[in-house]
């Protein structure tokens, strides 16, 4: 498996970065080679969402289906693709810092799995560096995009579930302990 990682400080609040990452219709404005992106599943964008990327990184338009498999508001997302040519897992992690948002993008990938050893050699020699460069370009473009077109920064509501507590006397705890032994 190949692996590429890049980190950059984005000069925008974490809410703006989060919202830009989830604005699938506008990702072609800052993702290198992306011609279009469309959500293809029903429901609210988030965990379980399926979307297609229409990408011109090679000589032919490639359509890649992605599924969001992890979605932690304002901090992390994981997207997976079962592409025949480049199956990948992309992780987007972010944290608020004094200068704005530290964004880390990682991609675990397998280049041309059907090519066997040749694919693995190309992963190591070419693809890892190419993908790392693309991640850096995309983050730089995202930073510029957010400076030119500020994204609405309405934070995503975090929900908490109140867990009932069980209050026992010391004697009740001791009795339960003795029964369990």
Secondary structure, DSSP 4 states (H G I P E B T S, - for coil): -EEEEEEEEESS-HHHHHHHHT-GGGGGGTSTTEEEEEE-SSSSSSTT-EEEEEE-SSSS-EEEEEEEEEEETTTEEEEEE--SSEEEEEEEEEEEETTEEEEEEEEEEEETGGGTHHHHHHIIIIIHHHHHHHHHHHHHHHHHHHHHSPPP--PPPP---PPP-----HHHHHHHHHHH-
